[in-house]
């Protein structure tokens, strides 16, 4: 009888202990876990975007979400946060930034319980390039402006003078009047006939 009582007590303790033991990795059951928009992410280098993770869970559990570069180490994540996953269909928003020198960059979202990875999502990051983010564009614009200014100056200096044939009658008359008013008046030279007469009168007076 004593033995049966001891066995019963042991069984009761075992059941009670099982009820309070934390859920292990097998209890975190995702029936759906995916990244909205697919596993290729386009972004500008250094920008911050939001990753949307769709999930369906059959149980509520708390996991540590870690986002890191697969070429590096989980010890140097770009994001790390403890998240409680609820039962049913939900969306998890993860702020994300990437400033690697070049793309593509291969990243992983790991769902950890302790040191055990419950599940993960791998995705690829590709940088988009803006035309205004290229310094060579501004250099090219400055060079074009300088060339245009130099061409205008050259054209103005080498342009032929305006031909008088293209002037109107009024413009030609105005130029003539301006030349007449600017030219000094010349005294009229005495005529030869007047000089001879003066000599004749002078000689006549001497004879008288």
Helices and strands as residue ranges (DSSP letters): H 2-20, G 25-27, E 30-35, E 40-43, E 48-57, E 61-69, E 79-85, E 88-97, E 105-113, E 116-127, G 131-133, H 135-158, G 164-166, H 169-182, H 192-207
